[in-house]
Amino acid sequence: MDSAERDQRFDRATELFDGLNARDVSVVALTWVDNSGILRTKSVPLRRLAHAAAHGVGASPVFDVFLFDDFIIQGRFAGGPVGDLRLHPDLDRLTVLAGQPGWAWAPADRHFQSGVPYPMDQRLQARKAVQNLADAGLTAQAGFEIEWCLGKTGTDDWVPATSGSAYGHARQVELSDYCVDLLDALDQQDVEVLQFHPEYAAGQFEVSTAPEDLVAAADTAVLVKETIRAVTIRHGMRPSFSPKVVNGGVGNGGHLHLSLWRDGTNLFDGFQDEAKQFSAGILNHLRALCAIGAPSLASYLRLVPNTWAAPFVAWGEENRETALRLIRDNLEIKCFDLTANPYLVVAGVVAAGLDGIATQAALPEGLNVDPALLADVPRLPTSLREAVDEFEKDAVLTAAFGQELAGTIADVRRGEMERYKDASPQGIANVTRWRY
């Protein structure tokens, strides 16, 4: 980032000032998602936005080794009190927050003080994945499904905020004003909602958004989660995006839908050869990808058979218990959840898929039955330790992320394993319930 680009950023933010001020914006939240999946932030008064856009806002690189509970470890490549990075807001994604009056939001990219991009920045990893696709003559469209459970306040225990049946309209009647306010807030923020409905678990809802380019899809996932959080709190409830709100119950997923395009043609429409190879690459690396897409201890309380969590290394057309579900014009990755950093998710999936194309990987036969009924269908990892072991020996993914970021991701996962090595499954559910 040279002086000319800094001046351009400053001028752009200055141009935005009057419009934001007219909409009563006082503060702008600059956010990034850390390796444990937690959204971290530094905020600036509106009058400081132009300076932040040009020169960034200071943030320690130590955040790369924060665990989900805010415990800080010393990693192999990150940690300690020394160093400084600069958060630069992406003004193209600047959004006035309908659920937080007086606030606006912008996702931030992290750079060194010199302006050089920070190689361990997760959002920049997603940008790099988009470029890698472009280098192969491809583009991708993606969108996340966001699931959450609504709990009552006044307790850290799980008490559902609604008693309506699974998928039942009764939940939407009980919480009618909440549902309308949430959808209105998303609409005011230019988030295109495809579908909204009550889900299976107690107090659970789901919202699906329209496909976008990969970085925008990850940004939207962040924005939707925080809008849900803001509107839920204003309605006197608590949201949980944890994969397992209560051990033994159905958990929250964070499914990724993805389509692959070449020369304006969706390669998943008709499931063309490159789409098959791309899917085969994802399937071949899926056990390692779980360290990215199912990255928490609670993730493995969710990834069990007969709960529609898709814990099997398999694919099938419209099969909701295979990890990869082929839909008419896109691929759904069902085993991921919302403890994941969405930027790392799209970056990892692209790396795996491009490897499938490069090696002309063959897709095995799809399954049209519940994989749990078959004895020879491999499982996804059944523990975070197993997933991290797979990740660390996956040369394609570790090369894609780079030694420092891949090593730090593994360090954070192992730090959480060590910290909660004596916790029971319900204890893990308890400690993660309100962190996500």
NUMARRO-28912 format. One record per residue (C-alpha): residue in three letters; x, y, z. Coordinates in steps of 0.001 Angstrom, whole numbers, plus 524288, in hexadecimal, padded with zeros to 5 digits. Each point is the difference from the previous one (the first is absolute). Layout:
N
ALAXYZ...
END
This chain:
436
MET800008000080000ASP806FA80C397FB3BSER7FD1C80E45802ECALA7F74A801547F41BGLU7F7427F4E480485ARG7FF9D8059580DB9ASP7FB9980D127FA83GLN7F5A97F93A7F7D6ARG7FAC97F8D780BE6PHE7FFDE80C7D807F9ASP7F882807537F56CARG7F6307F4FC7FE55ALA7FD017FF8C80E96THR7FEDB80ED180049GLU7F5F57FF567F512LEU7F8267F631807F4PHE7FFC78086C80C3EASP7F43C808937FCFDGLY7F75B7F48D7FC2ALEU8038D7F85080C2BASN7FE5E80BE8808A5ALA7F28F8027E7FA2BARG7FC4F7F231803F5ASP80427802ED80E0DVAL80C057F73B7FFC4SER8090E8033D80B50VAL809077F43080069VAL805987F6857F609ALA803B67F24080441LEU80BC07FA637F8C9THR7FFC27F13C8016FTRP807DF7F3F77FCEAVAL7FDB67F1B280351ASP80ADE7F94180772ASN804C67F2077FEB1SER7F6AD7FB5280A9EGLY7F44D8056C7F89BILE7FD6C80B94808F7LEU7FD1680D4E7FA14ARG8098F809F280596THR7FEFF80EAA7FE24LYS805C880D7E8014BSER7F67480B3A7FE3EVAL801EB80E2D7FC14PRO7F78380C16800FFLEU7FA8B803B27F2CFARG8090A80BCC7FF0FARG80BC47F6D2800DFLEU7FB837F7017F516ALA807DF806D37F568HIS80C657FF1D80810ALA7FD3B7F1AF802CCALA7FDAD7FD367F1B3ALA80D02805FE7FC19HIS808C67FCA280B65GLY7F8FC7F4F4806D7VAL7FCF97FD9780E42GLY809F57F92880881ALA7FDC17F1EB8042ESER8098C7F680805D7PRO8034B7F3907F858VAL7FDF97F8B580CC8PHE7F1AC7FE927FC2FASP804407F5077F6EBVAL802097F75F80BF6PHE7F3DA80391807BALEU7F7CF7F4338038CPHE7F138800CD7FF84ASP7FF8D802D980EABASP809E980B357FE9DPHE80B307F810805C1ILE80CA1803657F8E0ILE809F17F5A87FC48GLN80DD7801457FAEFGLY8001D7FA467F267ARG80B5C7FBFF7F787PHE7FE1880B917F6E6ALA7F7AA80996807BFGLY7FE1E804C780DD2GLY806208090C809BEPRO7FF2F80EAF80221VAL808EE804977F508GLY7FB63805497F2E1ASP7F4DF807AF7FA1BLEU7F6E57FE877F479ARG7F6BD809A97F9C1LEU7F1927FD777FD85HIS7FB74805FC7F32BPRO7F133800397FDFAASP7FAA97FB487F303LEU7F7E080BDE7FC5AASP7F93D7F88F7F51BARG7F9567F7CB80A76LEU7FD3980B04809A6THR7F2427FDB580559VAL7F734807F3808E4LEU7FB387F66080A45ALA7F13F7FF9F800D9GLY800637F7F980C86GLN8097C80937806DBPRO7FB7D80E187FE89GLY80B688095A7FF3DTRP809707F5B77FAF6ALA805C87FC357F2FCTRP808917F44B7FCE6ALA80AFC7FCC97F6C2PRO808297F39B7FF02ALA80E588031680176ASP80C2F7FACE7F965ARG80C447FF698083DHIS80CB4805C57FAF0PHE80D58802A88058FGLN802A980E3680384SER807328013E7F313GLY7F3707FCEF7F8BFVAL804417F2747FBBAPRO7F4F07F60F8019ETYR801767F76380BFFPRO801B47F2127FAE2MET7F8927FA0480B61ASP7F3F3808657FDB4GLN7F48D7F6EF7FDC0ARG7F81F809197F746LEU80BB9801E27F735GLN800D77F1287FF07ALA7F252800127FA52ARG8041D80A8D7F65ELYS80B8E7F7A17FC06ALA7F6ED7F4727FDA3VAL7F7C08086E7F6E0GLN80C528039D7F88BASN804257F1BF7FF20LEU7F2D17FCE47F9F1ALA8017880B2E7F680ASP80D777FB267FC1BALA7F9657F32C7FC3AGLY7F59C8073E7F835LEU7F59C7FD8980A5BTHR7F73E807768093AALA7F77E7FB4880B1AGLN7F37280414806A6ALA7FD147FC4280DFAGLY7F6D08021B80B49PHE7FF0A7FB4780E11GLU7F4497FAB88073AILE7FF7E8060580D8CGLU7F98F7F82A80AE6TRP7FE23804C880DDECYS7F8657FCF680C54LEU7F8C380A1480812GLY801417FF0D80EB3LYS7FA5D8076280B67THR80855809CA80750GLY803268001D80E7CTHR806FB7F2E27FFD8ASP80BAD7F9AA7F98DASP7F84B7F3497FF72TRP7F8877FCA07F3B6VAL7F1B180419800D3PRO7F9A08012F7F27FALA7F93D80CEB7FD81THR7F50B7F9A97F843SER7F83F7F37D801A1GLY7FB057FE4E7F229SER802087F3667F884ALA80B7E7FD1C7F70CTYR7FDC5806AA7F2F4GLY7F31180486805CEHIS7F9A780CE27FCD3ALA7FCA5800F180E75ARG80DE6804A38028EGLN7FE3980AE27F631VAL7F31C8039E80673GLU806238004A80D91LEU80B3B8086D7FB12SER7F91A806D87F4E0ASP8053880DB1802C6TYR80DC07FACD801B3CYS7FFB27F8E27F2FEVAL7FAF680BF77F8D3ASP809EC808FD80667LEU80B187F6D47FC8ALEU7FC207FEA87F1CDASP7FDBB80EA97FF02ALA80D8680295805A7LEU806667F6E47F63CASP7F86F8064A7F4DAGLN8042680DA98044AGLN80E157FB2A7FF8CASP7FE387FB0C7F1FFVAL801157F1BB80402GLU7F7DA7F7E67F6A1VAL7F9217F574807D6LEU7FBE07F4087F858GLN7F93D7F8C180AF8PHE7FCD58011D80E7BHIS7F9D27F57880875PRO7FFA27F95D80D40GLU809507F479800AFTYR7FFE57F2EB8071EALA8064D802E480D35ALA7F9068070C80AFAGLY7FFA580E937FD62GLN8078D7FE5F7F346PHE7FEC1808267F39BGLU80725800A47F309VAL8024F80A6C7F5C3SER805F37FDDB7F287THR8059480AF47F7C3ALA80202801C57F171PRO80CA17FB7C7F97BGLU80B09809D67FE9FASP80E6C7FFB97FCDFLEU807E57F8F980A53VAL804FF80B88807F7ALA7F2A78067B7FFC1ALA7F9957F3478045BALA808FB7FF3780BCCASP7FD9880E6580309THR7F15E7FDBF7FF43ALA800FC7F46880942VAL80690808E1809F7LEU7F61380AD77FDF5VAL7F4497F6DE800FFLYS804D87F9D180CACGLU8025180D1C8066BTHR7F2FF805507FB4EILE7F94A7F426805DFARG807738025F80C97ALA7FC4F80E6980092VAL7F1907FE217FCF4THR7FF007F46280940ILE805CD8079B80B62ARG7F70E80B8F7FD51HIS7F4957F68080117GLY8049C7FB4280D58MET805567F2B67FBBFARG80D627F9AC7FE18PRO804A07F9CA7F341SER809027F44F7FF60PHE806D87FBE77F379SER807587F509806E0PRO800597F2A67F953LYS7FA677F9E980C4BVAL7F7B58082E80911VAL7FCDD7F3F780826ASN807747F3427FF03GLY7F7697F5BC7F9D4GLY7F77A809D77F907VAL8001D804397F1D7GLY80A5080A5E7FD87ASN801BC80C247F7BBGLY806647FE627F2C7GLY80658809C57F6E7HIS7FE667F9757F2D6LEU8072E805947F44FHIS7F9988002C7F293LEU8094A801B67F49ASER7FF60800517F133LEU80B57800637F66BTRP7FFAA8080A7F384ARG807DA8008F7F360ASP7FCFE809A37F50FGLY7F2A680311805A7THR7FC087F1C280155ASN7FCCF7F9C980D12LEU807B07F34D7FFC2PHE7F7007FA0280A35ASP7F4688019B7F6FDGLY8005B7F2867F9E4PHE80B627FC58808F7GLN80A86801BC7F5CAASP80D5D7F972800C0GLU8071180B5D80689ALA7F54D800F880A31LYS801977F176802C1GLN80EBB801878013APHE7FE6580BEB808C0SER7F6897F86080897ALA8093E7F45880058GLY80AE8808E18049DILE7F792804FB80B1ELEU7FC337F22280397ASN80E367FB7D7FFB3HIS8040E80AD180963LEU7F3918007380817ARG8054B7F95F80C18ALA80AD880A3280087LEU7F67D80AF37FCB5CYS7F88A7FCBF80C5DALA80ACB806E780799ILE7FB8880C3A7F8BCGLY7F15F7FE0F7FE38ALA7FD0C7F87180C92PRO80ACA805E580851SER7FB197FF7280DF8LEU7FEF97F5AA80A72ALA7F145801B27FF46SER8003A7FD047F162TYR8024F7F1A1802F6LEU7F4617FF4D80912ARG7F814803947F3F3LEU806827F74E7F5BAVAL7F93E7F35D803C6PRO7F7577F7207F7AFASN7F13B800DC7FF87THR7FF7D80E8680328TRP800A5805207F201ALA80D6F805A0802EFALA805C77F8707F462PRO80BB57F9C3806D9PHE803CA7F7177F4A9VAL80A84801AE7F58BALA7F6837FE2D7F4D2TRP7F7AB807677F66DGLY7F2687FDF77FACCGLU7F5CD806BB7F7EAGLU7F673806478098BASN805727F77080AEDARG7FFC18078180CCCGLU8089D7F66B8077ATHR80B9C8005D7F6BBALA809D080ABB802BELEU7FEAB804B67F1FCARG7F2268018D7FB01LEU7FE6E802617F184ILE7F49B808F77FD31ARG7FB04803A27F298ASP809EB80AC47FD84ASN8092F8007680BAALEU8075C7F7EB809F5GLU7FC7B800B780E5EILE80A6C7FCDE80A23LYS7F7D77FBD480B9ACYS80A0F7FC4980A47PHE804B180DD7802FBASP7FB098086880B25LEU8004180E0F804ADTHR80BB67FEF6808F5ALA807B4800A87F34DASN8068A80C087FA83PRO7F8688018A7F320TYR80BAB805DF7F8E6LEU808517F42A80346VAL7F4CC7F72B7FBDEVAL7FEF28057D7F244ALA80ED1800787FE93GLY801947F1E28043BVAL7F4E37FAF37F794VAL8056E806C27F3F3ALA80D9C7FA7B80269ALA7FA677F24C8012AGLY7F741801877F427LEU80AB8805737F750ASP808A57F4AE803F9GLY7F5317F6F57FB53ILE7FFEC806AE7F2BEALA80EE0800367FF03THR800E07F166802DAGLN7F38C7FC997F87BALA7FB0B7F96580C48ALA7F5737F5D57FE29LEU7F38180149807B1PRO7FB5A7F3328060FGLU7F23E7FB467FDECGLY7F5D880854806B7LEU7F77A7FA6C80AAEASN7F1367FFBE7FF56VAL7FE1B7F9FD80D85ASP8031B8041280DE2PRO80EB27FD6F80174ALA7FDAA7FB4480DE8LEU7F99A7F3E17FA27LEU80C7E7FC477F8D8ALA80B9A7F9ED806C0ASP80AC4804E67F716VAL7FD8C80EB37FF12PRO80B2F807648068BARG7FCF78099080AD9LEU804AD80DCD80160PRO808D48022180BC9THR7F9477FCE380CC2SER8086E80967807E9LEU806D680CED7FE2DARG80D057F93F8024DGLU7FD8B7F6D17F4A6ALA7FC4D80B5F7F72CVAL80C29807D280381ASP808B27F4327FDA8GLU7F9F47FEB77F277PHE801BF80E747FD61GLU80E498005D803CFLYS8037E7F4E57F6D1ASP7F816805837F490ALA80A61806037F740VAL7F62E806CC7F719LEU7F8E88075A80AC7THR80C0B80380807E6ALA8069B805217F3B5ALA7F3F1807DD7FC79PHE7FF8F806A480D4AGLY80EB18010480179GLN8086A7FA5D80AB4GLU7FD9980AE3809CALEU7F13C800AA7FEF9ALA7FE3F7F13E7FEF9GLY808BF7FE1E80BD0THR7F8E280A5A807C8ILE7F2B57FA237FCCDALA804F57F2F38052AASP805E28068B80C03VAL7F2FB8066280364ARG7F89D7F3317FE55ARG809B87F8A580878GLY7FF8D80ADF80A13GLU7F1587FE4980169MET801807F13C800D0GLU809E08015B80AF1ARG7F82A80A1F80752TYR7F3A47F79F80016LYS8060E7F27980026ASP7F8AF7FC5280C6AALA7F2D3805CD7FC2CSER7F4407F7337FE26PRO7F7EC800FA7F381GLN7F5B7807D780740GLY80AB880856805D7ILE804D5803277F254ALA7F230803637FBC9ASN7FE9E808D880BE0VAL80CA58076E7FDD6THR7FDC78023F7F176ARG7F152802AD8007BTRP800A680EC280161ARG80D62802407FA01TYR7FAAE7FDF47F24D
END
